[in-house]
Amino acid sequence: MLASVPFDKELKENGEQVLKGAATLAKDKGVNCRTLLITGSVAENIVMAAAPCPVLIMKDTTCII
C-alpha cells in the first residue's frame, strides 16, 4: 500500500491541474460556474480497479451559459 502513495499523490496533482485548465476554459467560453464539488476515485471514473485512488472530479452545480 505504501508504494502506491506517491502514485496517488501524482494522480491527485494531475487531476487538480486538469480542473484548473477546465475552469479557465469555461471562463474563456463565457461559462460562469460558481459551485464545483470535488470528490471521487479513479476506479469509478477511469478504469475499474481493485483499489480506488483519490482523484478530482468536477461536478458543476450552477453553470450559466
PDBQT receptor file of N, H, CA, C and O in Angstrom, charges set to zero:
ATOM      1  N   MET A   1       0.820  -1.199   0.000  1.00  0.00    +0.000 N 
ATOM      2  CA  MET A   1       0.000   0.000   0.000  1.00  0.00    +0.000 C 
ATOM      3  C   MET A   1       0.864   1.263   0.000  1.00  0.00    +0.000 C 
ATOM      4  O   MET A   1       0.530   2.234  -0.678  1.00  0.00    +0.000 OA
ATOM      5  N   LEU A   2       1.947   1.261   0.736  1.00  0.00    +0.000 N 
ATOM      6  H   LEU A   2       2.218   0.472   1.287  1.00  0.00    +0.000 HD
ATOM      7  CA  LEU A   2       2.799   2.440   0.793  1.00  0.00    +0.000 C 
ATOM      8  C   LEU A   2       3.396   2.789  -0.560  1.00  0.00    +0.000 C 
ATOM      9  O   LEU A   2       3.618   3.962  -0.859  1.00  0.00    +0.000 OA
ATOM     10  N   ALA A   3       3.661   1.770  -1.384  1.00  0.00    +0.000 N 
ATOM     11  H   ALA A   3       3.481   0.816  -1.140  1.00  0.00    +0.000 HD
ATOM     12  CA  ALA A   3       4.248   2.023  -2.695  1.00  0.00    +0.000 C 
ATOM     13  C   ALA A   3       3.301   2.819  -3.588  1.00  0.00    +0.000 C 
ATOM     14  O   ALA A   3       3.750   3.512  -4.501  1.00  0.00    +0.000 OA
ATOM     15  N   SER A   4       2.004   2.728  -3.335  1.00  0.00    +0.000 N 
ATOM     16  H   SER A   4       1.639   2.165  -2.594  1.00  0.00    +0.000 HD
ATOM     17  CA  SER A   4       1.043   3.438  -4.182  1.00  0.00    +0.000 C 
ATOM     18  C   SER A   4       0.857   4.899  -3.775  1.00  0.00    +0.000 C 
ATOM     19  O   SER A   4       0.253   5.669  -4.521  1.00  0.00    +0.000 OA
ATOM     20  N   VAL A   5       1.361   5.291  -2.613  1.00  0.00    +0.000 N 
ATOM     21  H   VAL A   5       1.852   4.665  -2.007  1.00  0.00    +0.000 HD
ATOM     22  CA  VAL A   5       1.138   6.656  -2.130  1.00  0.00    +0.000 C 
ATOM     23  C   VAL A   5       1.697   7.716  -3.083  1.00  0.00    +0.000 C 
ATOM     24  O   VAL A   5       0.970   8.656  -3.403  1.00  0.00    +0.000 OA
ATOM     25  N   PRO A   6       2.958   7.620  -3.559  1.00  0.00    +0.000 N 
ATOM     26  CA  PRO A   6       3.448   8.639  -4.498  1.00  0.00    +0.000 C 
ATOM     27  C   PRO A   6       2.614   8.679  -5.781  1.00  0.00    +0.000 C 
ATOM     28  O   PRO A   6       2.361   9.754  -6.324  1.00  0.00    +0.000 OA
ATOM     29  N   PHE A   7       2.191   7.519  -6.260  1.00  0.00    +0.000 N 
ATOM     30  H   PHE A   7       2.397   6.645  -5.819  1.00  0.00    +0.000 HD
ATOM     31  CA  PHE A   7       1.375   7.442  -7.466  1.00  0.00    +0.000 C 
ATOM     32  C   PHE A   7       0.036   8.133  -7.237  1.00  0.00    +0.000 C 
ATOM     33  O   PHE A   7      -0.425   8.891  -8.091  1.00  0.00    +0.000 OA
ATOM     34  N   ASP A   8      -0.594   7.877  -6.089  1.00  0.00    +0.000 N 
ATOM     35  H   ASP A   8      -0.220   7.261  -5.396  1.00  0.00    +0.000 HD
ATOM     36  CA  ASP A   8      -1.870   8.513  -5.749  1.00  0.00    +0.000 C 
ATOM     37  C   ASP A   8      -1.713  10.034  -5.682  1.00  0.00    +0.000 C 
ATOM     38  O   ASP A   8      -2.576  10.775  -6.154  1.00  0.00    +0.000 OA
ATOM     39  N   LYS A   9      -0.608  10.491  -5.093  1.00  0.00    +0.000 N 
ATOM     40  H   LYS A   9       0.093   9.889  -4.709  1.00  0.00    +0.000 HD
ATOM     41  CA  LYS A   9      -0.361  11.934  -4.978  1.00  0.00    +0.000 C 
ATOM     42  C   LYS A   9      -0.203  12.552  -6.365  1.00  0.00    +0.000 C 
ATOM     43  O   LYS A   9      -0.714  13.640  -6.632  1.00  0.00    +0.000 OA
ATOM     44  N   GLU A  10       0.510  11.847  -7.243  1.00  0.00    +0.000 N 
ATOM     45  H   GLU A  10       0.925  10.964  -7.026  1.00  0.00    +0.000 HD
ATOM     46  CA  GLU A  10       0.705  12.348  -8.607  1.00  0.00    +0.000 C 
ATOM     47  C   GLU A  10      -0.632  12.426  -9.348  1.00  0.00    +0.000 C 
ATOM     48  O   GLU A  10      -0.890  13.395 -10.063  1.00  0.00    +0.000 OA
ATOM     49  N   LEU A  11      -1.475  11.417  -9.181  1.00  0.00    +0.000 N 
ATOM     50  H   LEU A  11      -1.265  10.630  -8.600  1.00  0.00    +0.000 HD
ATOM     51  CA  LEU A  11      -2.794  11.436  -9.815  1.00  0.00    +0.000 C 
ATOM     52  C   LEU A  11      -3.620  12.611  -9.319  1.00  0.00    +0.000 C 
ATOM     53  O   LEU A  11      -4.288  13.283 -10.105  1.00  0.00    +0.000 OA
ATOM     54  N   LYS A  12      -3.573  12.860  -8.015  1.00  0.00    +0.000 N 
ATOM     55  H   LYS A  12      -3.030  12.315  -7.377  1.00  0.00    +0.000 HD
ATOM     56  CA  LYS A  12      -4.340  13.969  -7.437  1.00  0.00    +0.000 C 
ATOM     57  C   LYS A  12      -3.844  15.303  -7.985  1.00  0.00    +0.000 C 
ATOM     58  O   LYS A  12      -4.643  16.169  -8.339  1.00  0.00    +0.000 OA
ATOM     59  N   GLU A  13      -2.517  15.467  -8.054  1.00  0.00    +0.000 N 
ATOM     60  H   GLU A  13      -1.868  14.763  -7.766  1.00  0.00    +0.000 HD
ATOM     61  CA  GLU A  13      -1.955  16.710  -8.578  1.00  0.00    +0.000 C 
ATOM     62  C   GLU A  13      -2.324  16.897 -10.046  1.00  0.00    +0.000 C 
ATOM     63  O   GLU A  13      -2.653  18.004 -10.471  1.00  0.00    +0.000 OA
ATOM     64  N   ASN A  14      -2.269  15.809 -10.822  1.00  0.00    +0.000 N 
ATOM     65  H   ASN A  14      -2.001  14.909 -10.476  1.00  0.00    +0.000 HD
ATOM     66  CA  ASN A  14      -2.654  15.888 -12.228  1.00  0.00    +0.000 C 
ATOM     67  C   ASN A  14      -4.126  16.253 -12.355  1.00  0.00    +0.000 C 
ATOM     68  O   ASN A  14      -4.500  17.044 -13.221  1.00  0.00    +0.000 OA
ATOM     69  N   GLY A  15      -4.957  15.680 -11.496  1.00  0.00    +0.000 N 
ATOM     70  H   GLY A  15      -4.653  15.038 -10.793  1.00  0.00    +0.000 HD
ATOM     71  CA  GLY A  15      -6.384  15.985 -11.500  1.00  0.00    +0.000 C 
ATOM     72  C   GLY A  15      -6.641  17.446 -11.195  1.00  0.00    +0.000 C 
ATOM     73  O   GLY A  15      -7.510  18.067 -11.808  1.00  0.00    +0.000 OA
ATOM     74  N   GLU A  16      -5.890  18.003 -10.249  1.00  0.00    +0.000 N 
ATOM     75  H   GLU A  16      -5.184  17.499  -9.752  1.00  0.00    +0.000 HD
ATOM     76  CA  GLU A  16      -6.041  19.417  -9.903  1.00  0.00    +0.000 C 
ATOM     77  C   GLU A  16      -5.685  20.303 -11.091  1.00  0.00    +0.000 C 
ATOM     78  O   GLU A  16      -6.350  21.308 -11.344  1.00  0.00    +0.000 OA
ATOM     79  N   GLN A  17      -4.630  19.928 -11.821  1.00  0.00    +0.000 N 
ATOM     80  H   GLN A  17      -4.090  19.112 -11.616  1.00  0.00    +0.000 HD
ATOM     81  CA  GLN A  17      -4.233  20.704 -12.999  1.00  0.00    +0.000 C 
ATOM     82  C   GLN A  17      -5.310  20.643 -14.077  1.00  0.00    +0.000 C 
ATOM     83  O   GLN A  17      -5.593  21.648 -14.730  1.00  0.00    +0.000 OA
ATOM     84  N   VAL A  18      -5.908  19.477 -14.266  1.00  0.00    +0.000 N 
ATOM     85  H   VAL A  18      -5.678  18.661 -13.736  1.00  0.00    +0.000 HD
ATOM     86  CA  VAL A  18      -6.984  19.327 -15.249  1.00  0.00    +0.000 C 
ATOM     87  C   VAL A  18      -8.164  20.214 -14.876  1.00  0.00    +0.000 C 
ATOM     88  O   VAL A  18      -8.747  20.878 -15.734  1.00  0.00    +0.000 OA
ATOM     89  N   LEU A  19      -8.516  20.224 -13.580  1.00  0.00    +0.000 N 
ATOM     90  H   LEU A  19      -8.043  19.685 -12.883  1.00  0.00    +0.000 HD
ATOM     91  CA  LEU A  19      -9.630  21.068 -13.130  1.00  0.00    +0.000 C 
ATOM     92  C   LEU A  19      -9.339  22.548 -13.348  1.00  0.00    +0.000 C 
ATOM     93  O   LEU A  19     -10.214  23.300 -13.777  1.00  0.00    +0.000 OA
ATOM     94  N   LYS A  20      -8.113  22.965 -13.055  1.00  0.00    +0.000 N 
ATOM     95  H   LYS A  20      -7.402  22.354 -12.706  1.00  0.00    +0.000 HD
ATOM     96  CA  LYS A  20      -7.758  24.370 -13.266  1.00  0.00    +0.000 C 
ATOM     97  C   LYS A  20      -7.873  24.731 -14.740  1.00  0.00    +0.000 C 
ATOM     98  O   LYS A  20      -8.380  25.797 -15.092  1.00  0.00    +0.000 OA
ATOM     99  N   GLY A  21      -7.397  23.832 -15.598  1.00  0.00    +0.000 N 
ATOM    100  H   GLY A  21      -6.985  22.967 -15.313  1.00  0.00    +0.000 HD
ATOM    101  CA  GLY A  21      -7.494  24.069 -17.040  1.00  0.00    +0.000 C 
ATOM    102  C   GLY A  21      -8.936  24.125 -17.507  1.00  0.00    +0.000 C 
ATOM    103  O   GLY A  21      -9.292  24.963 -18.335  1.00  0.00    +0.000 OA
ATOM    104  N   ALA A  22      -9.771  23.234 -16.979  1.00  0.00    +0.000 N 
ATOM    105  H   ALA A  22      -9.482  22.553 -16.306  1.00  0.00    +0.000 HD
ATOM    106  CA  ALA A  22     -11.189  23.212 -17.345  1.00  0.00    +0.000 C 
ATOM    107  C   ALA A  22     -11.882  24.487 -16.887  1.00  0.00    +0.000 C 
ATOM    108  O   ALA A  22     -12.704  25.044 -17.615  1.00  0.00    +0.000 OA
ATOM    109  N   ALA A  23     -11.558  24.949 -15.688  1.00  0.00    +0.000 N 
ATOM    110  H   ALA A  23     -10.890  24.496 -15.097  1.00  0.00    +0.000 HD
ATOM    111  CA  ALA A  23     -12.163  26.178 -15.172  1.00  0.00    +0.000 C 
ATOM    112  C   ALA A  23     -11.762  27.378 -16.020  1.00  0.00    +0.000 C 
ATOM    113  O   ALA A  23     -12.588  28.243 -16.311  1.00  0.00    +0.000 OA
ATOM    114  N   THR A  24     -10.496  27.429 -16.414  1.00  0.00    +0.000 N 
ATOM    115  H   THR A  24      -9.825  26.727 -16.178  1.00  0.00    +0.000 HD
ATOM    116  CA  THR A  24     -10.021  28.524 -17.258  1.00  0.00    +0.000 C 
ATOM    117  C   THR A  24     -10.719  28.500 -18.606  1.00  0.00    +0.000 C 
ATOM    118  O   THR A  24     -11.153  29.540 -19.104  1.00  0.00    +0.000 OA
ATOM    119  N   LEU A  25     -10.829  27.324 -19.197  1.00  0.00    +0.000 N 
ATOM    120  H   LEU A  25     -10.477  26.480 -18.793  1.00  0.00    +0.000 HD
ATOM    121  CA  LEU A  25     -11.503  27.180 -20.485  1.00  0.00    +0.000 C 
ATOM    122  C   LEU A  25     -12.968  27.601 -20.379  1.00  0.00    +0.000 C 
ATOM    123  O   LEU A  25     -13.492  28.282 -21.260  1.00  0.00    +0.000 OA
ATOM    124  N   ALA A  26     -13.623  27.189 -19.296  1.00  0.00    +0.000 N 
ATOM    125  H   ALA A  26     -13.198  26.635 -18.580  1.00  0.00    +0.000 HD
ATOM    126  CA  ALA A  26     -15.029  27.549 -19.093  1.00  0.00    +0.000 C 
ATOM    127  C   ALA A  26     -15.184  29.068 -19.010  1.00  0.00    +0.000 C 
ATOM    128  O   ALA A  26     -16.101  29.633 -19.606  1.00  0.00    +0.000 OA
ATOM    129  N   LYS A  27     -14.285  29.731 -18.269  1.00  0.00    +0.000 N 
ATOM    130  H   LYS A  27     -13.540  29.272 -17.785  1.00  0.00    +0.000 HD
ATOM    131  CA  LYS A  27     -14.350  31.194 -18.157  1.00  0.00    +0.000 C 
ATOM    132  C   LYS A  27     -14.137  31.844 -19.516  1.00  0.00    +0.000 C 
ATOM    133  O   LYS A  27     -14.824  32.803 -19.868  1.00  0.00    +0.000 OA
ATOM    134  N   ASP A  28     -13.165  31.311 -20.289  1.00  0.00    +0.000 N 
ATOM    135  H   ASP A  28     -12.606  30.532 -20.002  1.00  0.00    +0.000 HD
ATOM    136  CA  ASP A  28     -12.869  31.862 -21.609  1.00  0.00    +0.000 C 
ATOM    137  C   ASP A  28     -14.062  31.729 -22.551  1.00  0.00    +0.000 C 
ATOM    138  O   ASP A  28     -14.231  32.542 -23.459  1.00  0.00    +0.000 OA
ATOM    139  N   LYS A  29     -14.883  30.712 -22.338  1.00  0.00    +0.000 N 
ATOM    140  H   LYS A  29     -14.746  30.051 -21.600  1.00  0.00    +0.000 HD
ATOM    141  CA  LYS A  29     -16.056  30.472 -23.189  1.00  0.00    +0.000 C 
ATOM    142  C   LYS A  29     -17.306  31.146 -22.646  1.00  0.00    +0.000 C 
ATOM    143  O   LYS A  29     -18.389  30.984 -23.209  1.00  0.00    +0.000 OA
ATOM    144  N   GLY A  30     -17.173  31.901 -21.559  1.00  0.00    +0.000 N 
ATOM    145  H   GLY A  30     -16.294  32.033 -21.102  1.00  0.00    +0.000 HD
ATOM    146  CA  GLY A  30     -18.294  32.629 -21.003  1.00  0.00    +0.000 C 
ATOM    147  C   GLY A  30     -19.172  31.812 -20.073  1.00  0.00    +0.000 C 
ATOM    148  O   GLY A  30     -20.323  32.177 -19.833  1.00  0.00    +0.000 OA
ATOM    149  N   VAL A  31     -18.651  30.721 -19.548  1.00  0.00    +0.000 N 
ATOM    150  H   VAL A  31     -17.716  30.425 -19.743  1.00  0.00    +0.000 HD
ATOM    151  CA  VAL A  31     -19.414  29.901 -18.612  1.00  0.00    +0.000 C 
ATOM    152  C   VAL A  31     -19.072  30.347 -17.199  1.00  0.00    +0.000 C 
ATOM    153  O   VAL A  31     -17.897  30.434 -16.843  1.00  0.00    +0.000 OA
ATOM    154  N   ASN A  32     -20.082  30.627 -16.399  1.00  0.00    +0.000 N 
ATOM    155  H   ASN A  32     -21.036  30.556 -16.688  1.00  0.00    +0.000 HD
ATOM    156  CA  ASN A  32     -19.863  31.060 -15.019  1.00  0.00    +0.000 C 
ATOM    157  C   ASN A  32     -20.268  29.924 -14.085  1.00  0.00    +0.000 C 
ATOM    158  O   ASN A  32     -21.456  29.721 -13.836  1.00  0.00    +0.000 OA
ATOM    159  N   CYS A  33     -19.305  29.193 -13.574  1.00  0.00    +0.000 N 
ATOM    160  H   CYS A  33     -18.339  29.358 -13.777  1.00  0.00    +0.000 HD
ATOM    161  CA  CYS A  33     -19.579  28.064 -12.682  1.00  0.00    +0.000 C 
ATOM    162  C   CYS A  33     -19.206  28.484 -11.267  1.00  0.00    +0.000 C 
ATOM    163  O   CYS A  33     -18.030  28.681 -10.961  1.00  0.00    +0.000 OA
ATOM    164  N   ARG A  34     -20.203  28.621 -10.410  1.00  0.00    +0.000 N 
ATOM    165  H   ARG A  34     -21.158  28.461 -10.659  1.00  0.00    +0.000 HD
ATOM    166  CA  ARG A  34     -19.936  29.115  -9.060  1.00  0.00    +0.000 C 
ATOM    167  C   ARG A  34     -19.679  28.001  -8.065  1.00  0.00    +0.000 C 
ATOM    168  O   ARG A  34     -19.051  28.230  -7.032  1.00  0.00    +0.000 OA
ATOM    169  N   THR A  35     -20.156  26.796  -8.359  1.00  0.00    +0.000 N 
ATOM    170  H   THR A  35     -20.666  26.610  -9.198  1.00  0.00    +0.000 HD
ATOM    171  CA  THR A  35     -20.001  25.708  -7.394  1.00  0.00    +0.000 C 
ATOM    172  C   THR A  35     -19.358  24.513  -8.065  1.00  0.00    +0.000 C 
ATOM    173  O   THR A  35     -19.908  23.963  -9.019  1.00  0.00    +0.000 OA
ATOM    174  N   LEU A  36     -18.206  24.110  -7.579  1.00  0.00    +0.000 N 
ATOM    175  H   LEU A  36     -17.759  24.557  -6.805  1.00  0.00    +0.000 HD
ATOM    176  CA  LEU A  36     -17.540  22.910  -8.064  1.00  0.00    +0.000 C 
ATOM    177  C   LEU A  36     -17.367  21.968  -6.889  1.00  0.00    +0.000 C 
ATOM    178  O   LEU A  36     -16.757  22.329  -5.883  1.00  0.00    +0.000 OA
ATOM    179  N   LEU A  37     -17.899  20.764  -7.013  1.00  0.00    +0.000 N 
ATOM    180  H   LEU A  37     -18.394  20.471  -7.831  1.00  0.00    +0.000 HD
ATOM    181  CA  LEU A  37     -17.726  19.763  -5.969  1.00  0.00    +0.000 C 
ATOM    182  C   LEU A  37     -16.631  18.814  -6.413  1.00  0.00    +0.000 C 
ATOM    183  O   LEU A  37     -16.681  18.275  -7.519  1.00  0.00    +0.000 OA
ATOM    184  N   ILE A  38     -15.650  18.610  -5.565  1.00  0.00    +0.000 N 
ATOM    185  H   ILE A  38     -15.609  19.048  -4.667  1.00  0.00    +0.000 HD
ATOM    186  CA  ILE A  38     -14.504  17.781  -5.915  1.00  0.00    +0.000 C 
ATOM    187  C   ILE A  38     -14.508  16.537  -5.040  1.00  0.00    +0.000 C 
ATOM    188  O   ILE A  38     -14.334  16.615  -3.824  1.00  0.00    +0.000 OA
ATOM    189  N   THR A  39     -14.710  15.380  -5.679  1.00  0.00    +0.000 N 
ATOM    190  H   THR A  39     -14.852  15.316  -6.667  1.00  0.00    +0.000 HD
ATOM    191  CA  THR A  39     -14.768  14.126  -4.934  1.00  0.00    +0.000 C 
ATOM    192  C   THR A  39     -14.648  12.960  -5.904  1.00  0.00    +0.000 C 
ATOM    193  O   THR A  39     -14.726  13.163  -7.116  1.00  0.00    +0.000 OA
ATOM    194  N   GLY A  40     -14.460  11.744  -5.401  1.00  0.00    +0.000 N 
ATOM    195  H   GLY A  40     -14.397  11.579  -4.416  1.00  0.00    +0.000 HD
ATOM    196  CA  GLY A  40     -14.496  10.563  -6.253  1.00  0.00    +0.000 C 
ATOM    197  C   GLY A  40     -13.225   9.748  -6.248  1.00  0.00    +0.000 C 
ATOM    198  O   GLY A  40     -12.348   9.947  -5.408  1.00  0.00    +0.000 OA
ATOM    199  N   SER A  41     -13.129   8.828  -7.192  1.00  0.00    +0.000 N 
ATOM    200  H   SER A  41     -13.841   8.666  -7.875  1.00  0.00    +0.000 HD
ATOM    201  CA  SER A  41     -11.960   7.959  -7.278  1.00  0.00    +0.000 C 
ATOM    202  C   SER A  41     -11.671   7.582  -8.718  1.00  0.00    +0.000 C 
ATOM    203  O   SER A  41     -12.571   7.563  -9.558  1.00  0.00    +0.000 OA
ATOM    204  N   VAL A  42     -10.422   7.283  -8.996  1.00  0.00    +0.000 N 
ATOM    205  H   VAL A  42      -9.691   7.298  -8.314  1.00  0.00    +0.000 HD
ATOM    206  CA  VAL A  42     -10.003   6.866 -10.331  1.00  0.00    +0.000 C 
ATOM    207  C   VAL A  42     -10.760   5.619 -10.756  1.00  0.00    +0.000 C 
ATOM    208  O   VAL A  42     -11.196   5.509 -11.902  1.00  0.00    +0.000 OA
ATOM    209  N   ALA A  43     -10.913   4.692  -9.841  1.00  0.00    +0.000 N 
ATOM    210  H   ALA A  43     -10.559   4.782  -8.910  1.00  0.00    +0.000 HD
ATOM    211  CA  ALA A  43     -11.561   3.423 -10.172  1.00  0.00    +0.000 C 
ATOM    212  C   ALA A  43     -12.980   3.634 -10.676  1.00  0.00    +0.000 C 
ATOM    213  O   ALA A  43     -13.421   2.929 -11.585  1.00  0.00    +0.000 OA
ATOM    214  N   GLU A  44     -13.698   4.585 -10.108  1.00  0.00    +0.000 N 
ATOM    215  H   GLU A  44     -13.340   5.158  -9.370  1.00  0.00    +0.000 HD
ATOM    216  CA  GLU A  44     -15.071   4.842 -10.518  1.00  0.00    +0.000 C 
ATOM    217  C   GLU A  44     -15.143   5.526 -11.873  1.00  0.00    +0.000 C 
ATOM    218  O   GLU A  44     -16.123   5.345 -12.595  1.00  0.00    +0.000 OA
ATOM    219  N   ASN A  45     -14.149   6.294 -12.231  1.00  0.00    +0.000 N 
ATOM    220  H   ASN A  45     -13.353   6.441 -11.644  1.00  0.00    +0.000 HD
ATOM    221  CA  ASN A  45     -14.270   7.187 -13.374  1.00  0.00    +0.000 C 
ATOM    222  C   ASN A  45     -13.341   6.920 -14.546  1.00  0.00    +0.000 C 
ATOM    223  O   ASN A  45     -13.619   7.376 -15.655  1.00  0.00    +0.000 OA
ATOM    224  N   ILE A  46     -12.272   6.213 -14.343  1.00  0.00    +0.000 N 
ATOM    225  H   ILE A  46     -12.046   5.842 -13.442  1.00  0.00    +0.000 HD
ATOM    226  CA  ILE A  46     -11.336   5.958 -15.431  1.00  0.00    +0.000 C 
ATOM    227  C   ILE A  46     -11.268   4.474 -15.768  1.00  0.00    +0.000 C 
ATOM    228  O   ILE A  46     -11.451   4.090 -16.923  1.00  0.00    +0.000 OA
ATOM    229  N   VAL A  47     -11.012   3.655 -14.788  1.00  0.00    +0.000 N 
ATOM    230  H   VAL A  47     -10.863   3.966 -13.849  1.00  0.00    +0.000 HD
ATOM    231  CA  VAL A  47     -10.896   2.218 -15.036  1.00  0.00    +0.000 C 
ATOM    232  C   VAL A  47     -11.328   1.486 -13.774  1.00  0.00    +0.000 C 
ATOM    233  O   VAL A  47     -11.068   1.954 -12.666  1.00  0.00    +0.000 OA
ATOM    234  N   MET A  48     -11.985   0.343 -13.934  1.00  0.00    +0.000 N 
ATOM    235  H   MET A  48     -12.197  -0.037 -14.834  1.00  0.00    +0.000 HD
ATOM    236  CA  MET A  48     -12.367  -0.442 -12.766  1.00  0.00    +0.000 C 
ATOM    237  C   MET A  48     -11.113  -1.139 -12.249  1.00  0.00    +0.000 C 
ATOM    238  O   MET A  48     -10.499  -1.939 -12.956  1.00  0.00    +0.000 OA
ATOM    239  N   ALA A  49     -10.744  -0.833 -11.023  1.00  0.00    +0.000 N 
ATOM    240  H   ALA A  49     -11.242  -0.184 -10.449  1.00  0.00    +0.000 HD
ATOM    241  CA  ALA A  49      -9.529  -1.389 -10.435  1.00  0.00    +0.000 C 
ATOM    242  C   ALA A  49      -9.846  -1.949  -9.061  1.00  0.00    +0.000 C 
ATOM    243  O   ALA A  49     -10.894  -1.660  -8.484  1.00  0.00    +0.000 OA
ATOM    244  N   ALA A  50      -8.942  -2.742  -8.555  1.00  0.00    +0.000 N 
ATOM    245  H   ALA A  50      -8.091  -2.977  -9.024  1.00  0.00    +0.000 HD
ATOM    246  CA  ALA A  50      -9.157  -3.361  -7.246  1.00  0.00    +0.000 C 
ATOM    247  C   ALA A  50      -9.162  -2.321  -6.130  1.00  0.00    +0.000 C 
ATOM    248  O   ALA A  50      -9.988  -2.386  -5.220  1.00  0.00    +0.000 OA
ATOM    249  N   ALA A  51      -8.247  -1.369  -6.201  1.00  0.00    +0.000 N 
ATOM    250  H   ALA A  51      -7.577  -1.316  -6.941  1.00  0.00    +0.000 HD
ATOM    251  CA  ALA A  51      -8.156  -0.352  -5.149  1.00  0.00    +0.000 C 
ATOM    252  C   ALA A  51      -8.352   1.033  -5.751  1.00  0.00    +0.000 C 
ATOM    253  O   ALA A  51      -7.564   1.443  -6.604  1.00  0.00    +0.000 OA
ATOM    254  N   PRO A  52      -9.381   1.762  -5.332  1.00  0.00    +0.000 N 
ATOM    255  CA  PRO A  52      -9.580   3.109  -5.868  1.00  0.00    +0.000 C 
ATOM    256  C   PRO A  52      -8.511   4.082  -5.375  1.00  0.00    +0.000 C 
ATOM    257  O   PRO A  52      -8.068   4.003  -4.229  1.00  0.00    +0.000 OA
ATOM    258  N   CYS A  53      -8.111   4.983  -6.234  1.00  0.00    +0.000 N 
ATOM    259  H   CYS A  53      -8.471   5.047  -7.165  1.00  0.00    +0.000 HD
ATOM    260  CA  CYS A  53      -7.143   6.015  -5.885  1.00  0.00    +0.000 C 
ATOM    261  C   CYS A  53      -7.867   7.358  -5.894  1.00  0.00    +0.000 C 
ATOM    262  O   CYS A  53      -8.721   7.581  -6.752  1.00  0.00    +0.000 OA
ATOM    263  N   PRO A  54      -7.552   8.249  -4.970  1.00  0.00    +0.000 N 
ATOM    264  CA  PRO A  54      -8.237   9.545  -4.953  1.00  0.00    +0.000 C 
ATOM    265  C   PRO A  54      -7.936  10.369  -6.199  1.00  0.00    +0.000 C 
ATOM    266  O   PRO A  54      -6.793  10.417  -6.652  1.00  0.00    +0.000 OA
ATOM    267  N   VAL A  55      -8.924  10.995  -6.734  1.00  0.00    +0.000 N 
ATOM    268  H   VAL A  55      -9.853  10.956  -6.366  1.00  0.00    +0.000 HD
ATOM    269  CA  VAL A  55      -8.745  11.895  -7.875  1.00  0.00    +0.000 C 
ATOM    270  C   VAL A  55      -9.861  12.937  -7.834  1.00  0.00    +0.000 C 
ATOM    271  O   VAL A  55     -10.858  12.767  -7.131  1.00  0.00    +0.000 OA
ATOM    272  N   LEU A  56      -9.686  13.985  -8.575  1.00  0.00    +0.000 N 
ATOM    273  H   LEU A  56      -8.877  14.123  -9.146  1.00  0.00    +0.000 HD
ATOM    274  CA  LEU A  56     -10.670  15.066  -8.565  1.00  0.00    +0.000 C 
ATOM    275  C   LEU A  56     -11.658  14.897  -9.710  1.00  0.00    +0.000 C 
ATOM    276  O   LEU A  56     -11.272  14.581 -10.836  1.00  0.00    +0.000 OA
ATOM    277  N   ILE A  57     -12.913  15.108  -9.419  1.00  0.00    +0.000 N 
ATOM    278  H   ILE A  57     -13.226  15.365  -8.505  1.00  0.00    +0.000 HD
ATOM    279  CA  ILE A  57     -13.957  15.077 -10.437  1.00  0.00    +0.000 C 
ATOM    280  C   ILE A  57     -14.713  16.386 -10.325  1.00  0.00    +0.000 C 
ATOM    281  O   ILE A  57     -15.123  16.782  -9.234  1.00  0.00    +0.000 OA
ATOM    282  N   MET A  58     -14.894  17.045 -11.428  1.00  0.00    +0.000 N 
ATOM    283  H   MET A  58     -14.561  16.724 -12.314  1.00  0.00    +0.000 HD
ATOM    284  CA  MET A  58     -15.610  18.309 -11.390  1.00  0.00    +0.000 C 
ATOM    285  C   MET A  58     -17.095  18.043 -11.580  1.00  0.00    +0.000 C 
ATOM    286  O   MET A  58     -17.500  17.479 -12.597  1.00  0.00    +0.000 OA
ATOM    287  N   LYS A  59     -17.896  18.435 -10.626  1.00  0.00    +0.000 N 
ATOM    288  H   LYS A  59     -17.567  18.893  -9.800  1.00  0.00    +0.000 HD
ATOM    289  CA  LYS A  59     -19.349  18.347 -10.737  1.00  0.00    +0.000 C 
ATOM    290  C   LYS A  59     -19.879  19.772 -10.685  1.00  0.00    +0.000 C 
ATOM    291  O   LYS A  59     -19.788  20.450  -9.662  1.00  0.00    +0.000 OA
ATOM    292  N   ASP A  60     -20.429  20.206 -11.796  1.00  0.00    +0.000 N 
ATOM    293  H   ASP A  60     -20.503  19.655 -12.627  1.00  0.00    +0.000 HD
ATOM    294  CA  ASP A  60     -20.882  21.581 -11.922  1.00  0.00    +0.000 C 
ATOM    295  C   ASP A  60     -22.333  21.668 -11.478  1.00  0.00    +0.000 C 
ATOM    296  O   ASP A  60     -23.201  21.026 -12.068  1.00  0.00    +0.000 OA
ATOM    297  N   THR A  61     -22.600  22.445 -10.458  1.00  0.00    +0.000 N 
ATOM    298  H   THR A  61     -21.894  22.967  -9.979  1.00  0.00    +0.000 HD
ATOM    299  CA  THR A  61     -23.959  22.525  -9.935  1.00  0.00    +0.000 C 
ATOM    300  C   THR A  61     -24.673  23.821 -10.300  1.00  0.00    +0.000 C 
ATOM    301  O   THR A  61     -25.901  23.885 -10.241  1.00  0.00    +0.000 OA
ATOM    302  N   THR A  62     -23.920  24.856 -10.678  1.00  0.00    +0.000 N 
ATOM    303  H   THR A  62     -22.922  24.804 -10.726  1.00  0.00    +0.000 HD
ATOM    304  CA  THR A  62     -24.582  26.119 -11.014  1.00  0.00    +0.000 C 
ATOM    305  C   THR A  62     -23.901  26.788 -12.199  1.00  0.00    +0.000 C 
ATOM    306  O   THR A  62     -23.281  27.839 -12.035  1.00  0.00    +0.000 OA
ATOM    307  N   CYS A  63     -24.000  26.212 -13.367  1.00  0.00    +0.000 N 
ATOM    308  H   CYS A  63     -24.504  25.359 -13.500  1.00  0.00    +0.000 HD
ATOM    309  CA  CYS A  63     -23.399  26.809 -14.563  1.00  0.00    +0.000 C 
ATOM    310  C   CYS A  63     -24.418  27.659 -15.299  1.00  0.00    +0.000 C 
ATOM    311  O   CYS A  63     -25.569  27.263 -15.478  1.00  0.00    +0.000 OA
ATOM    312  N   ILE A  64     -23.982  28.815 -15.715  1.00  0.00    +0.000 N 
ATOM    313  H   ILE A  64     -23.046  29.137 -15.569  1.00  0.00    +0.000 HD
ATOM    314  CA  ILE A  64     -24.813  29.685 -16.543  1.00  0.00    +0.000 C 
ATOM    315  C   ILE A  64     -24.067  29.876 -17.857  1.00  0.00    +0.000 C 
ATOM    316  O   ILE A  64     -22.964  30.423 -17.876  1.00  0.00    +0.000 OA
ATOM    317  N   ILE A  65     -24.666  29.427 -18.951  1.00  0.00    +0.000 N 
ATOM    318  H   ILE A  65     -25.562  28.983 -18.936  1.00  0.00    +0.000 HD
ATOM    319  CA  ILE A  65     -24.006  29.529 -20.266  1.00  0.00    +0.000 C 
ATOM    320  C   ILE A  65     -24.631  30.683 -21.035  1.00  0.00    +0.000 C 
ATOM    321  O   ILE A  65     -24.234  30.957 -22.168  1.00  0.00    +0.000 OA
TER     322      ILE A  65
